[in-house]
Amino acid sequence: MPRHLTFDLEKPWRWYLHAPEIISTPVGRANLAPSGYLWGVEVYEEWRGRGLGRELVRLMIAAAKQQGHCFVRLRVHATNDVALGLYIGLGFSPTGLEGTDSVGPWIELELEFESDE
């Protein structure tokens, strides 16, 4: 079975990444709001460094397209070079919106595309 997403029945905005060739339990998760906002993208620590973050974001983009979205937006901390490189490498670009939260400065990124609907 290929890598795939499943969603949480109690929290339908939360998706889990499965990589059955590695382990039978999820290796990461992400949340997709009805507005097309992606947040809480996480590959669990023991599975990092295997390209799973890129796979998770690609699958979340596909889920957004299937839901009829024509963009995905997210916020990433400006000091998170790994995540910034991942998102920029997948075609995301800054929207110009920036801010600061309890962790530090963040920037908003967006990827536009045509929906599957």
Secondary structure as UniProt FT lines:
FT   STRAND          4..7
FT   TURN            12..13
FT   STRAND          14..18
FT   TURN            20..22
FT   STRAND          28..32
FT   TURN            34..35
FT   STRAND          37..43
FT   HELIX           45..47
FT   TURN            48..49
FT   HELIX           52..66
FT   TURN            67..68
FT   STRAND          71..77
FT   TURN            78..79
FT   HELIX           81..89
FT   TURN            90..91
FT   STRAND          93..100
FT   STRAND          105..112
//
